[in-house]
Amino acid sequence: MDERRKIDEKSKQEQLDEFRQNPEREYLTTNQGVRVSHTDDSLKAGERGPTLLEDFHFREKLTHFDHERIPERVVHARGSGAHGYFQVYEPMTAYTRAAFLQDPGKKTPVFVRFSTVVGFRGSADTVRDVRGFATKFYTEEGNYDLVGNNMPVFFIVDAVKFPDLVHSIKPEQHHQMPQASAAHDTFWDFVGNLPEITHMIMWVLSDRALPRSYRMMEGFGVNTFRFINAEGKARFIKFHWRPQLGVHSLVWDETQKIAGKDPDFNRRDLWEAIEMGDYPEFELGVQMIEEADEHNFEFDILDATKLWPEEEVPIRWIGKMILNRNPDNFFAETEQVAFCPANVVPGIDFSNDPLLQGRLFSYLDTQLIRLGGPNFQEIPINRTLAPAANNQREGYNRMTIDKGVVSYFPNALGENKPRPARVEEGGYAHYQEKIEGRKIRARSEKFNDHFSQAKLFWNSMSDAEKEHIVKAFHFELGKVSDSGVRKRVVDLINNVDGDLAIRIAEGIGVPPPAEKGASSGTKKSPNLSQEKTVKDTVKSRKVAILAMEGYDHDEVMQVKKALKDAGAHPQIVSQFHGKIKSADGKEMEVDKSYVTTTSVVYDAVYVPGGRHADTLKNQGFAIHFVNEAFKHCKPIGAMGEGIELLKASDIKGVTFVDAGTGGEAVSEMGVVTCGSQGDVNSFVEQFKTAIGRHRHWDREKKEQVPA
């Protein structure tokens, strides 16, 4: 008899309900259930006497508080989580026997944790860093963990170098600085002496390291896995997550300002989106390579510093994940969730990827100390929905009460139960890969091509993305005090593109390479550039509406409704909180004041018409707000007298419509203007198109704007 329960998208929440506690109980008690009559003063010998040891309530309360912290993750310490479900598009029977990939009508519960990698738990969200993208599928065959990043490649080939990598990029050990940053001597010293890191460095210094939102970044399994079907046929695979909102990023200047204004920017964005019903959606895709074709590529398919170009190995999109519920308790769920790439189900297996092989050991090993012993899988967020039965017993934090006398196999006293399941009964069977060879510390020769894909990445970038990479090198290496370290990195990048190396050298005060490296060539993979991403939606975008007393109420209401109907979230920004009156005496509630917000947390800016423009154009905050948005290449819209604020700003190279004219709206470099007699609908449509593009990199004079 199959003991497995029927699972749907609600199953995990129903299981967690067993452990949830309503805080609104009438009486305060100790952990033993004893009601407490007084919790404001400890028990003392007299009003001013010493505290008595017999005060069990005081001792319990303080003892628990003293032990509330657990070790944070060595990497990926700062994370944000969400619940949801996954649904496959069509049966994948031909490729894998994994049950959750068979029935399009089945919704498998998931928990996803997004994270930064380098910083401690209290660091800012918007630092330049890789982002973790880990998904736990609660399937009827057991938990499956897809543990990846938002970049498809990694820093190193072999897991034996992982401690060196992390030691180099963490704060320097003599003074514990800098926090959550690679811009320091030890990391770039490591880079300059490890050519295999080159490809990943190009990714980390690109816009991919500065995601606008966790909802707008890709995810990758990074390592090479296998699908195994019911007949035992295997294929090599790589996993991909594609956000339905497109792949969008912040700009470097924004990230630094946001880190000060709202260090929880990405965490808050994810939480608020789910609370407002803007559920993040991601498609799951796989690249597949037949075993017979394993060696038919210029790269080694087991090398985690290489990607599989989509032009050579297309992605097949096989399902969709929707995140629709926030956690009830951050610690109990997001902090205590434990992922491990070794958590697989029948139909999914490993390859000999040397980075993956080390991860299979390391993740489990670190959970043992972080979560207090071998029973961390009994923590509610980690519990499987499939029945769990084995002969493992005792240990710290054991929750299960095992009945009976048998805790071993084979046995007669317990009728040999629980017994191993045959493959046809759902038992996991490792792929029978034929292996032979000598014990040797070495690697495949193809692993030693460190620059071809770095060249491919550089060639695939748009001009704006290339400019951002150059500036990122200037910042990162500009923070390195040792000129020898800076010079070694320039010489390393000379192997990617000679002109790039020269441009980097110019900005960091070291001589260019003695001999200019060859051009990176012309080979491209267009999907590596964010220029190709989704740019036709304003859904969930935040739009700031700058308004003061005397604004045009009817115009604002019309524009605001149109933006909301399209899925955007407009907010009224003014000098103070409270209500402001329009030119015709109507009132509107202010959402944010000048001191509580800033342009860097919005995706676009709109300045409505009305006599309030006379006040706005004399306010430094309003002028700075517009200047900064323009410098960061964001969409800006203005109607009627609102155009006067744009004219009073330092915006360069844009021709504005005359404030008092009629006619259609005009869009130039993402700045949309329309006269007071113009068509509001025309303005809204042009403005929505500008917002959908995310950024307008063609603003050639943006660097002249003081912001």
C-alpha positions in Angstrom: 0.0 0.0 0.0 1.3 3.4 -1.0 1.5 5.5 2.2 2.1 8.8 0.5 -0.4 11.5 1.0 -2.1 13.5 -1.8 -0.3 16.9 -2.0 -1.6 20.2 -3.4 -0.5 23.8 -3.1 -2.2 24.1 0.4 -0.5 21.0 1.9 2.5 22.7 3.4 0.4 25.4 4.9 -1.9 22.9 6.5 1.1 21.1 8.0 2.5 24.3 9.3 -0.9 25.1 10.9 -0.2 22.4 13.4 2.8 24.4 14.7 1.3 27.9 14.5 0.3 29.6 17.7 -2.1 32.5 18.1 -0.4 35.2 20.1 -3.7 36.8 21.2 -4.3 34.5 24.2 -5.6 36.1 27.3 -3.0 35.1 29.9 0.8 35.3 29.9 2.4 32.1 31.0 5.8 30.5 31.5 7.0 27.9 29.0 5.6 25.4 31.4 2.1 26.9 31.1 2.0 28.5 34.5 0.2 31.9 34.5 2.4 34.8 35.4 0.9 37.5 37.7 3.7 40.2 37.3 6.3 40.6 34.6 7.6 44.2 35.1 9.8 43.6 38.2 12.0 40.8 39.2 11.6 39.2 42.6 13.7 41.0 45.2 14.5 41.0 48.9 12.9 44.3 49.5 12.1 47.2 47.1 15.8 48.0 46.7 17.3 44.6 47.6 19.1 42.0 45.5 17.2 39.9 43.0 16.4 36.4 44.3 17.6 33.3 42.4 14.2 31.6 43.0 12.5 33.9 40.5 11.9 31.2 38.0 10.0 33.6 35.6 12.9 36.0 35.5 15.4 33.2 35.0 13.4 31.5 32.2 12.8 34.8 30.4 16.4 35.9 30.5 17.8 32.4 29.7 15.7 32.1 26.6 16.6 35.6 25.5 20.3 34.9 26.0 20.0 31.9 23.7 17.7 33.3 21.0 20.5 33.8 18.4 21.8 30.9 16.3 24.9 31.0 14.1 24.2 32.8 10.9 25.1 31.1 7.6 28.7 31.5 6.6 27.5 32.7 3.2 23.9 33.7 2.2 23.4 35.0 5.8 20.9 37.8 4.7 17.8 36.3 3.2 14.2 36.8 2.4 11.6 34.0 2.0 8.2 33.3 0.5 5.8 30.4 0.1 4.1 29.4 -3.1 3.6 26.5 -5.5 5.0 25.0 -8.7 3.0 23.6 -11.6 4.5 21.7 -14.6 3.2 22.6 -18.1 3.2 19.0 -19.5 4.4 15.6 -18.4 8.2 15.2 -18.5 7.9 11.4 -18.4 10.3 11.0 -21.4 13.1 12.7 -19.4 12.6 12.1 -15.7 10.5 10.0 -13.3 10.3 12.8 -10.8 6.6 12.7 -9.8 6.2 16.5 -9.4 7.2 17.0 -13.0 4.4 14.7 -14.4 0.9 16.1 -13.8 0.0 19.6 -15.1 -2.9 19.6 -12.7 -0.8 19.2 -9.6 0.4 22.2 -7.6 3.5 21.3 -5.6 4.1 23.6 -2.5 7.4 25.4 -2.4 9.4 27.7 -0.1 11.9 30.0 -1.8 14.7 31.9 -0.1 16.5 34.8 -1.9 19.7 36.1 -0.4 22.9 38.1 -0.7 26.0 36.0 -0.4 28.9 37.9 1.2 27.4 40.2 3.8 26.5 39.4 7.4 22.9 39.1 8.4 22.6 42.8 9.2 24.1 44.1 6.0 22.2 46.0 3.3 20.2 44.4 0.5 21.5 46.5 -2.4 25.3 45.7 -2.3 27.1 44.5 -5.4 26.9 40.7 -4.9 25.7 37.4 -6.2 22.1 36.6 -5.1 21.0 33.2 -3.8 17.9 31.7 -5.3 17.0 28.5 -3.3 13.8 26.6 -3.8 12.4 23.7 -1.6 9.8 21.6 -3.4 7.6 19.7 -0.9 6.8 16.7 -3.2 5.0 13.4 -2.5 8.3 11.7 -2.9 10.1 13.8 -0.4 11.8 17.3 -0.4 13.7 18.4 -3.4 16.0 21.4 -3.1 17.1 23.4 -6.1 19.8 25.6 -4.6 21.2 28.2 -7.0 22.2 31.8 -7.7 21.1 34.6 -10.0 24.2 34.0 -12.2 24.7 30.9 -14.2 28.4 30.4 -13.5 30.6 30.4 -10.3 33.9 31.7 -9.2 35.8 28.4 -9.0 36.0 25.0 -10.7 36.5 22.8 -7.6 34.9 23.0 -4.2 38.3 22.5 -2.5 38.9 26.2 -3.3 35.6 27.4 -1.7 37.1 28.2 1.7 39.8 30.3 0.0 37.2 32.1 -2.1 35.1 33.0 1.0 38.1 33.9 3.2 39.3 36.3 0.5 36.0 38.1 -0.1 34.8 38.3 3.5 35.9 41.4 5.6 39.7 41.4 6.0 40.6 39.5 9.2 42.8 42.1 10.8 40.1 44.8 11.1 36.8 43.1 9.8 36.3 45.6 7.0 34.7 46.2 4.5 31.2 44.8 5.2 29.3 43.0 2.3 31.8 44.2 -0.3 34.4 42.7 -2.7 36.1 46.1 -3.0 39.2 45.4 -1.0 42.8 44.1 -1.3 42.4 40.4 -0.3 39.6 39.6 -2.7 41.3 41.2 -5.7 44.6 39.6 -4.7 42.8 36.3 -5.0 41.3 37.2 -8.3 44.6 38.3 -9.8 46.1 34.9 -9.0 43.2 32.7 -10.1 42.5 32.9 -13.9 39.5 30.5 -13.6 37.6 33.3 -11.8 37.6 35.6 -14.8 34.3 34.7 -16.3 32.4 35.1 -13.0 34.1 38.4 -12.3 32.6 39.8 -15.5 29.2 38.8 -14.2 29.7 40.2 -10.7 30.8 43.5 -12.1 27.8 43.7 -14.5 24.3 44.9 -13.7 23.3 41.4 -12.8 24.9 42.0 -9.3 22.5 44.9 -8.7 18.9 43.5 -9.1 16.0 45.9 -9.0 14.0 43.3 -7.2 14.1 39.6 -6.3 11.1 39.4 -8.5 13.1 40.7 -11.5 16.1 38.5 -11.5 16.9 35.2 -13.1 17.8 32.0 -11.1 20.2 29.3 -12.2 21.0 25.8 -10.8 24.7 26.6 -11.7 25.8 23.0 -11.5 25.2 20.1 -13.9 22.7 17.6 -12.8 21.0 14.6 -14.5 17.4 13.7 -15.3 16.8 9.9 -15.2 13.6 8.5 -16.8 11.8 5.3 -15.9 13.8 3.3 -18.4 17.0 4.4 -16.7 18.1 6.7 -19.5 20.1 9.7 -18.3 20.6 13.2 -19.7 22.7 16.1 -18.4 20.7 19.1 -17.4 21.0 22.7 -16.1 18.1 24.5 -14.4 16.9 28.1 -15.1 14.4 30.3 -13.5 13.0 33.2 -15.6 11.0 36.1 -14.0 7.8 37.0 -15.8 8.5 40.7 -15.1 11.8 40.6 -16.9 15.3 41.0 -15.7 16.0 44.5 -14.4 18.6 46.2 -12.3 19.5 49.2 -10.3 22.4 51.5 -11.1 25.4 51.7 -8.9 24.8 55.2 -7.6 21.2 54.1 -6.6 22.3 51.1 -4.7 24.6 53.1 -2.5 22.0 55.7 -1.7 19.3 53.0 -1.1 21.6 51.2 1.3 21.4 54.3 3.5 17.8 55.2 2.9 16.3 51.7 3.1 18.8 48.9 3.7 15.9 46.4 3.5 14.9 47.6 0.0 14.8 44.1 -1.7 13.3 42.4 1.3 10.6 45.1 1.6 9.9 44.9 -2.1 9.3 41.2 -2.0 7.1 41.4 1.1 5.0 44.3 -0.1 4.5 42.8 -3.5 3.0 39.6 -2.1 0.9 41.5 0.4 -0.5 43.6 -2.4 -1.2 40.6 -4.6 1.6 41.2 -7.1 2.7 37.6 -6.8 6.2 36.9 -8.2 6.1 34.4 -11.0 9.0 32.5 -12.5 9.2 29.9 -15.3 11.3 26.9 -14.7 13.4 25.8 -17.7 16.0 23.1 -18.4 18.8 22.7 -20.8 19.4 19.1 -21.7 22.4 17.4 -23.3 22.4 13.7 -24.3 25.1 11.6 -22.6 26.5 10.7 -26.1 27.1 14.4 -26.7 29.0 15.1 -23.4 32.3 15.8 -25.1 31.0 17.6 -28.2 31.5 21.1 -26.9 34.4 23.6 -26.8 33.8 23.7 -23.0 33.5 20.9 -20.4 29.8 20.6 -19.5 30.9 19.8 -15.9 32.7 23.1 -15.4 30.8 25.5 -13.2 32.7 28.4 -14.5 31.1 27.9 -17.9 27.6 28.3 -19.0 25.8 26.4 -21.8 25.1 29.0 -24.5 21.4 28.9 -25.4 22.4 29.1 -29.1 24.0 25.7 -28.7 21.7 24.2 -26.0 18.2 25.7 -26.1 16.2 26.1 -22.9 12.9 24.1 -22.6 10.4 25.9 -20.4 8.6 23.2 -18.4 6.6 24.9 -15.6 5.8 27.9 -13.6 6.3 28.9 -9.9 4.1 31.5 -8.2 5.0 32.9 -4.7 1.7 34.0 -3.0 2.3 33.9 0.7 4.7 35.7 3.1 6.1 33.8 6.1 4.3 34.1 9.5 7.6 34.2 11.4 10.9 35.2 9.9 13.0 33.2 12.3 10.9 30.0 12.3 10.7 29.9 8.5 13.2 32.0 6.6 16.1 31.8 9.1 15.6 28.1 10.0 15.0 26.7 6.5 17.8 24.4 5.5 18.6 23.8 1.9 21.0 21.1 0.5 21.6 20.2 -3.1 21.9 16.5 -2.0 18.1 16.6 -1.3 16.9 15.0 -4.5 14.0 12.8 -5.5 13.8 9.8 -7.9 14.5 11.0 -11.4 17.0 13.7 -10.5 20.7 12.8 -9.9 24.1 14.3 -9.8 27.0 14.7 -12.2 30.7 14.6 -11.6 30.8 18.4 -11.5 33.6 18.9 -8.9 32.0 22.0 -7.4 28.7 20.1 -7.0 30.4 17.1 -5.4 31.8 19.4 -2.7 28.4 21.1 -2.2 26.7 17.8 -1.5 28.9 17.4 1.6 29.2 21.0 2.7 25.6 22.1 3.0 24.6 19.2 5.3 27.7 19.6 7.3 27.0 23.3 8.0 23.4 22.7 9.1 24.5 20.3 11.8 26.2 23.2 13.8 23.9 26.0 12.7 20.6 24.3 13.6 21.9 22.3 16.6 22.4 18.7 15.5 21.1 16.0 13.2 17.3 16.6 13.8 17.0 19.9 11.9 14.7 18.2 9.4 12.1 18.1 12.1 11.8 21.9 12.3 8.4 22.6 10.7 9.7 24.5 7.7 12.0 21.7 6.8 9.6 18.8 7.4 8.7 16.7 4.4 5.1 16.2 3.4 6.0 12.6 2.4 6.0 10.0 5.2 9.4 9.8 6.9 10.4 6.5 8.5 13.9 5.2 9.4 16.0 3.9 12.3 17.7 7.2 13.1 17.1 8.1 16.7 17.8 10.6 19.5 20.2 13.6 19.2 19.6 17.3 20.0 16.1 18.6 19.5 14.5 15.3 18.6 10.7 15.9 18.2 9.5 12.5 17.1 8.4 10.0 19.7 9.4 6.7 18.2 7.3 3.7 19.5 8.4 0.1 19.6 11.6 -1.7 20.4 13.2 -1.8 17.0 15.7 0.8 15.7 17.8 -1.3 13.3 17.6 -3.2 10.1 17.3 -6.1 9.4 15.1 -7.2 12.2 12.5 -9.9 13.0 10.9 -8.2 16.0 9.5 -5.5 13.8 8.8 -7.7 10.7 11.7 -5.9 9.0 9.9 -2.6 8.9 10.6 0.0 7.8 12.1 -1.8 4.8 13.9 -0.5 1.7 11.5 0.2 -1.2 12.1 -1.3 -4.7 12.5 1.2 -7.5 9.0 0.3 -8.8 7.7 1.2 -5.3 9.3 4.6 -5.5 12.7 3.8 -4.0 15.6 6.1 -5.0 18.2 4.4 -7.2 21.4 6.2 -8.1 22.3 6.3 -11.8 24.6 3.5 -12.7 27.3 5.5 -14.3 30.4 3.5 -15.3 33.5 5.0 -13.6 37.1 4.1 -14.0 40.4 6.0 -13.6 43.4 6.6 -11.4 43.2 8.5 -8.1 44.6 11.9 -9.2 44.5 15.6 -8.2 43.9 17.1 -11.6 41.2 18.4 -13.9 39.9 18.1 -17.5 42.0 20.1 -20.0 38.9 21.9 -21.1 38.5 23.3 -17.6 41.6 25.4 -18.3 40.0 27.6 -20.9 39.4 30.6 -18.6 38.8 33.4 -21.1 36.6 32.3 -24.0 33.3 32.6 -22.2 34.4 35.8 -20.4 34.9 37.2 -24.0 31.5 35.9 -25.0 29.9 37.7 -22.0 31.7 41.0 -22.8 30.7 40.8 -26.5 27.1 40.2 -25.6 26.7 43.3 -23.5 25.0 46.4 -24.8 27.1 49.7 -24.8 25.4 50.8 -21.6 26.1 47.5 -19.9 29.7 47.7 -21.0 30.1 51.2 -19.6 28.7 50.0 -16.2 31.2 47.1 -16.1 34.1 49.5 -16.7 32.9 51.8 -13.9 32.4 48.8 -11.6 36.1 47.9 -12.2 37.1 51.5 -11.4 35.2 51.4 -8.1 36.2 47.9 -7.0 39.9 48.2 -7.9 39.9 51.9 -6.9 39.4 50.6 -3.3 42.4 48.4 -3.5 45.4 50.0 -1.9 48.1 47.7 -3.3 49.0 48.8 -6.8 50.5 45.4 -7.6 47.2 43.8 -7.0 45.5 46.3 -9.3 48.1 45.7 -12.0 47.7 41.9 -11.9 43.9 42.2 -12.4 44.4 44.5 -15.4 46.8 42.0 -16.9 44.3 39.3 -16.2 41.5 41.2 -18.0 43.9 41.8 -20.9 43.2 38.2 -21.8 39.5 39.0 -22.2 39.8 42.2 -24.2 42.8 44.5 -24.6 40.7 47.7 -25.0 38.8 46.8 -21.8 42.0 46.3 -19.9 43.3 49.7 -21.1 40.0 51.4 -20.0 40.2 49.8 -16.6 43.9 50.9 -16.2 43.0 54.5 -17.0 40.6 54.7 -14.1 42.7 53.0 -11.3 46.1 54.6 -11.7 48.2 51.7 -13.1 50.0 51.4 -16.4 48.1 49.6 -19.2 49.3 46.1 -20.3 52.8 46.1 -21.8 51.3 44.3 -24.8 47.7 45.0 -25.6 45.6 41.8 -25.6 43.7 40.6 -28.6 40.1 41.8 -29.2 37.4 39.7 -27.7 36.2 38.9 -31.2 32.6 39.0 -32.4 30.9 35.8 -31.0 27.9 36.8 -29.0 25.0 35.2 -27.0 22.3 37.8 -27.1 20.3 36.3 -24.1 23.2 37.2 -21.8 22.3 40.9 -22.1 19.4 42.4 -20.1 18.6 44.5 -23.2 16.6 41.6 -24.5 14.4 41.2 -21.4 10.7 42.0 -21.0 10.0 45.7 -21.5 6.3 46.0 -22.0 4.8 46.1 -18.6 4.4 48.6 -15.7 3.0 45.9 -13.4 4.2 46.5 -9.7 6.3 49.5 -10.7 6.4 52.4 -8.1 5.7 55.8 -9.5 6.3 59.0 -7.4 3.8 61.9 -8.0 5.3 65.2 -6.8 2.5 67.4 -5.7 1.9 70.5 -3.5 -1.0 72.8 -2.7 -2.6 73.9 -6.0 -2.1 70.7 -8.0 -4.6 69.8 -10.8 -6.8 67.3 -9.0 -8.7 65.9 -12.0 -5.5 65.3 -14.0 -3.8 63.5 -11.1 -6.8 61.3 -10.4 -7.0 60.3 -14.1 -3.3 59.5 -14.4 -3.3 57.8 -11.0 -6.2 55.6 -12.0 -4.7 54.6 -15.3 -1.4 53.7 -13.7 -3.2 51.6 -11.1 -5.4 49.9 -13.7 -2.1 48.9 -15.5 -0.8 47.3 -12.2 1.6 50.2 -11.1 1.6 51.7 -7.6 1.6 55.5 -7.7 2.3 57.4 -4.5 1.8 61.0 -3.7 5.1 62.7 -2.5 4.9 66.1 -0.9 6.7 68.3 1.6 4.7 67.1 4.6 2.4 64.2 5.5 -1.3 64.9 5.8 -3.7 66.2 3.1 -3.0 68.8 0.4 -5.6 70.9 -1.5 -5.9 71.2 -5.3 -6.4 74.4 -7.2 -10.2 73.8 -7.1 -10.3 73.0 -3.4 -10.3 69.2 -3.5 -8.1 67.2 -1.1 -5.7 64.3 -1.5 -3.8 62.3 1.1 0.0 62.4 1.0 1.7 59.0 1.0 5.3 60.0 1.6 7.0 63.2 2.8 10.3 64.6 1.6 12.1 63.3 4.7 10.8 59.8 4.4 11.5 59.0 0.8 13.8 59.6 -2.1 13.8 59.2 -5.9 16.0 56.1 -5.7 13.2 53.9 -4.3 10.9 54.7 -7.3 10.8 53.4 -10.8 9.4 56.6 -12.4 8.4 60.2 -11.5 5.3 62.2 -12.6 4.8 66.0 -12.1 1.2 67.0 -12.6 0.0 70.4 -13.8 -1.4 73.1 -11.6 -0.2 76.3 -9.9 1.7 74.1 -7.4 4.6 74.1 -9.9 5.6 77.6 -8.8 6.3 76.2 -5.4 7.9 72.9 -6.6 10.4 74.7 -8.9 11.7 76.6 -5.9 12.1 73.5 -3.6 15.6 71.9 -3.6 14.1 68.5 -2.8 11.8 68.5 -5.9 14.6 69.7 -8.2 17.0 67.1 -6.8 14.3 64.4 -7.1 13.9 65.1 -10.8 17.6 65.5 -11.4 18.4 62.2 -9.7 15.7 60.3 -11.6 17.1 61.7 -14.9 20.7 60.8 -14.0 19.6 57.3 -13.2 17.8 57.1 -16.6 14.3 56.6 -15.1 11.1 57.6 -16.9 9.9 61.1 -16.1 6.5 62.6 -17.0 5.1 66.1 -16.6 1.9 67.8 -17.7 1.0 71.5 -18.0 2.6 73.7 -15.4 4.5 70.6 -14.1 6.8 71.0 -17.0 8.2 74.2 -15.4 9.8 72.0 -12.7 11.6 70.0 -15.4 12.8 73.3 -16.9 14.0 74.5 -13.6 16.0 71.3 -13.1 19.4 70.5 -14.7 18.0 68.0 -17.3 20.1 68.3 -20.4 19.5 67.5 -24.1 15.7 67.2 -23.9 13.2 69.5 -25.7 10.0 70.1 -23.6 6.5 70.7 -24.9 5.2 74.2 -24.1 3.3 74.1 -20.8 0.1 75.8 -22.2 -0.3 73.9 -25.5 -2.6 71.1 -26.6 -2.1 68.0 -28.7 -0.4 64.7 -28.2 2.2 64.0 -25.6 5.8 63.9 -26.7 8.4 61.3 -25.4 12.1 62.1 -25.8 14.7 59.9 -24.1 12.1 58.7 -21.6 11.0 62.2 -20.7 7.2 62.5 -21.5 5.6 65.9 -21.6 2.2 67.2 -22.5 0.7 70.7 -22.4 -2.2 71.7 -20.1 -4.6 71.5 -23.1 -3.2 68.2 -24.3 -4.7 64.7 -24.3 -4.2 63.0 -20.9 -4.8 59.6 -22.4 -2.0 60.2 -24.9 0.3 61.2 -22.0 -0.6 58.1 -20.0 0.1 55.7 -22.9 3.4 57.3 -23.7 4.4 57.4 -20.0 3.4 53.7 -19.5 5.6 52.8 -22.5 8.5 54.7 -21.0 8.1 53.0 -17.7 7.9 49.6 -19.3 11.4 50.1 -20.8 12.7 50.4 -17.2 15.8 52.6 -18.1 16.6 55.0 -20.9 20.3 54.7 -21.4 20.4 57.1 -24.4 20.6 60.1 -22.2 24.0 61.2 -23.4 24.2 64.2 -21.1 23.0 62.6 -17.9 26.5 62.8 -16.3 26.3 66.6 -16.4 23.3 66.5 -14.1 24.3 67.3 -10.4 22.5 64.7 -8.3 
